[in-house]
Every structure is written in structure tokens, then in C-alpha cells.
């Protein structure tokens, strides 16, 4: 879309009657257009092709070209209106350093006003300041659009999280109705059979079936608890039998439920692995958030035995979970003999 916009503004810049719509600054005596004027015209329209992808760069090129065009007092040109769009684009699409860009923009405008005044502009300082005030609503409008867009993304993420939670609860209910019923029936039948069968013949086998069934029920209930209402990472660390410290540099609640769940699983696997290979020793858990990802790190203390992660398929299963979101997992021993599990989860 932006390349088409740039092409449209470039074409309109060469329509003679559109020149009257251009912006003028300083009212300096005009000079005839030349080859450099053509370069400045193109430098004010072509950068619009990247105005949403690199808004700061677009403004830098368009703004500099606009300032030079005004300082050289070339004839009015429609291309000069693109500076308005460039200012709006920074406020609406720039993700970082917006305050610094705004301060730089004001300083650059002050320098241009001083230059134009020194070149003999008949405009007094109040007129030049008034032109700057006319530009400020563009920044305010862009900031409003950016905020509205961010609120809409957050609303959509909350809706997705609610839908995911509802689906998770439905799956939990179905698991409970189907699996728990059959496992309970096995336990009951094994218990009854052990009462009537010859102890020396079937007793040990039936006891094993009963014990296995009860453990399966216990593990299934724990799984259903997680499906129905996933706990926070802090709850997981605090309730874990393995002593651990948690450093959270980010609040994950605003992220999609899938990202939260995968981060939870990484910590869960790391703590389980620590309990297996470094039982009783304090484990360090760290969760941080970058610009477009979440990083989870679980570090076991020195003396940890080297082994695969627990939890079914261990490290392979964890890599599948994280990899499904486009992330990566690394697990390796540390120089001091400890063990480090690290995952990067795109948001």
C-alpha cells in the first residue's frame, strides 16, 4: 500500500495545478526550479514507500528535503505536503524513541526558522511559531491512532485468551468424563477381584493394577487442574517442592494464552529436572520479555548430574512445544557443573 501511495504523490507532484496546494514557509523570494529542485521533489515523495516500516527514516529524508526546498525558495510544489504525512507516520507507527524524535524535530524546526530569518524572510517569529503549532495536531492524531491500535490488539488478545480458556475447560471436562470414568472402573474392578481371587495367584497383579490406576487418577487430576485454570509461574515456583528463586522482569498476562502456557511448561520442566538431578538445592528461574519474545531460563546449581529433561519426551517434547510457536530451546551443562535450560518464545 505504501509504495502505491508514494507513486501517487510522485505523479501528483508533476501536475501543474496541484502546486497551489503545497506548503510554503518563510515567504522568501522565489528562484526558478532546477535539477536540484527535481531531486528534492523526489526525495519528498519516494520515501513514503517505507513510511510505516521505517517511519523515522522516512521523516528524516522527507523533512530534510522539505527544509532544503523551503530554504532554497523553490516554486510551490505539491510534494511539500508529504512532510505532514511523514510527521503523522512517526507518531502512529514508530515503536521506539518517539520522544527523542519529537525533541529532534522541534530543534530542527527552530534551526530552519533561524536560517530562513537570516535569509531575509519577511515573516516574523510569531508567524514561524504559528506554522509549528499547525504541525502539532498531526503528531497528536498519530499518537491517538497508535494508542487505539494498541488497545485493539490488547482487546483481541484478551478475547483469544478467554476463548482458549473456555476451550481448555471444555477439554478438561471431556477428559474427566471419558478417561476418569474408565480408569476408575479399572481400579474398582481390580479391588473387587483382589477380594475374591486367590491371593497367591492374582493378588500381586491386581494390587499392581489398582496402584497404577490410583496414581494415574492422581496425575490426571493434576493435569485437569492445569487445563481448567493454569497457575502463574510464581505460583508454580512457590508451590514447588524444589527450593527456587524467581526473577520476573516482565508481566506475561497481556500475552496470548498459548505463549503463557508454553512459558509455564518450560519452567515446570526445568524445576522437575532440577528436583531429579539437584534435589534440595536452590534453583534459579528467570523470566524476561524482549521487544518480540519472552525468554525463560532455569539454572540448576553446581553438582547437577547431566541428563535429559523429565516429562514424557523430555527435551524433545519441550522443543516441539516451543518450536510450534517459532521459538528455540537450549539445554547444556555449565562450566561449574550446573545445568541451564533456556527458551526463547516469540510473542
WOZI-V107778 format. One record per backbone hydrogen bond with DSSP energy under -1.0 kcal/mol. CO is the residue of the C=O (numbers start at 0). NH is the residue of the N-H. E is the energy in kcal/mol with one decimal. If there is no record, write none. Layout:
# WOZI-V107778
co={CO,CO}
nh={NH,NH}
e={E,E}
This chain:
# WOZI-V107778
co={0,1,2,3,4,5,6,7,8,10,11,14,15,17,18,33,34,35,36,37,38,41,44,45,46,47,49,53,54,55,56,57,58,59,60,61,62,63,64,65,66,67,68,72,76,77,78,80,81,82,83,84,85,86,87,88,89,96,97,98,99,100,101,102,103,104,105,106,107,108,109,110,111,112,113,114,115,116,123,124,125,126,127,128,129,131,134,135,136,137,138,139,140,141,142,143,144,145,146,147,148,149,150,151,152,153,154,155,156,157,158,159,160,161,162,163,164,165,166,167,168,169,170,171,172,173,174,174,177,178,179,180,181,182,183,184,185,186,187,188,189,190,191,192,197,197,201,202,203,204,205,206,207,208,209,210,211,212,213,214,215,216,217,218,219,220,221,222,223,224,231,232,233,234,242,244,246,251,255,256,257,258,259,260,261,262,263,264,265,266,267,268,269,270,271,272,273,276,277,282,283,284,285,286,287,291,292,293,294,295,296,297,298,300,312,313,314,315,316,317,318,319,321,321,322,327,329,331,333,337,338,339,340,341,342,343,344}
nh={4,5,6,7,8,9,10,11,12,13,14,17,18,20,21,37,38,39,40,41,42,45,47,48,49,50,53,57,58,59,60,61,62,63,64,65,66,67,68,69,70,71,73,30,79,80,81,83,85,86,87,88,89,90,91,92,93,100,101,102,103,104,105,106,107,108,109,110,111,112,113,114,115,116,117,118,120,119,127,128,129,130,131,132,133,135,137,139,140,141,142,143,144,145,146,147,148,149,150,151,152,153,154,155,156,157,158,159,160,161,162,163,164,165,166,167,168,169,170,171,172,173,174,175,176,177,178,179,181,182,183,184,185,186,187,188,189,190,191,192,193,194,195,196,200,201,205,206,207,208,209,210,211,212,213,214,215,216,217,218,219,220,221,222,223,224,225,226,227,228,235,236,237,238,282,284,286,254,259,260,261,262,263,264,265,266,267,268,269,270,271,272,273,274,275,276,277,304,280,244,298,246,296,248,294,346,289,344,287,342,285,340,283,303,315,317,318,319,320,321,322,323,324,326,325,343,341,339,336,333,299,331,297,329,295,327,293}
e={-2.0,-2.7,-2.3,-2.4,-2.4,-2.2,-2.3,-2.5,-1.6,-1.4,-1.8,-1.5,-1.7,-1.8,-1.6,-1.5,-1.9,-2.3,-2.1,-2.2,-2.2,-2.6,-1.5,-2.1,-2.0,-1.4,-2.9,-2.2,-2.5,-2.3,-2.2,-2.8,-3.1,-1.8,-2.4,-2.8,-2.5,-2.4,-2.4,-2.2,-2.7,-2.5,-1.7,-2.5,-1.5,-1.9,-1.5,-1.4,-2.4,-2.0,-2.2,-2.4,-1.7,-1.8,-2.1,-2.6,-1.9,-2.2,-2.4,-2.3,-2.4,-2.5,-2.2,-2.4,-2.7,-2.2,-2.1,-2.1,-2.4,-2.6,-2.1,-2.4,-2.9,-2.2,-2.3,-1.7,-1.7,-1.3,-1.7,-2.6,-2.1,-1.7,-1.3,-1.9,-1.5,-1.1,-1.2,-2.1,-2.8,-2.2,-2.5,-2.2,-2.3,-2.5,-2.3,-2.7,-2.5,-2.2,-2.5,-2.1,-2.2,-2.4,-2.5,-2.4,-2.4,-2.4,-2.2,-2.4,-2.6,-2.4,-2.4,-2.6,-2.6,-2.2,-2.4,-2.7,-2.3,-2.1,-2.5,-2.3,-2.3,-2.3,-2.8,-2.5,-2.5,-2.5,-1.6,-1.4,-1.5,-2.7,-2.5,-2.0,-2.0,-2.3,-2.7,-2.6,-2.6,-2.4,-2.5,-2.8,-2.0,-1.0,-1.2,-2.6,-1.6,-2.2,-2.7,-2.5,-2.1,-2.2,-2.7,-2.7,-2.7,-2.5,-2.3,-2.2,-2.4,-2.3,-2.2,-2.5,-2.4,-2.4,-1.8,-2.1,-2.5,-2.1,-1.6,-2.3,-2.7,-2.2,-2.2,-2.5,-2.7,-2.3,-2.2,-2.9,-2.7,-1.9,-2.0,-2.6,-2.2,-2.3,-2.3,-2.3,-2.2,-2.0,-2.5,-2.9,-2.4,-2.7,-2.2,-2.5,-2.1,-2.4,-1.4,-2.2,-3.0,-1.0,-2.0,-2.5,-2.8,-2.4,-2.6,-3.5,-3.2,-2.0,-2.8,-3.3,-2.6,-2.7,-2.7,-2.8,-2.3,-1.0,-1.2,-2.1,-2.6,-1.8,-2.0,-2.5,-2.8,-1.6,-1.4,-2.2,-1.7,-2.6,-3.1,-2.4,-2.1,-2.2,-3.3,-2.0,-2.7,-3.0,-2.5,-1.7,-2.7}
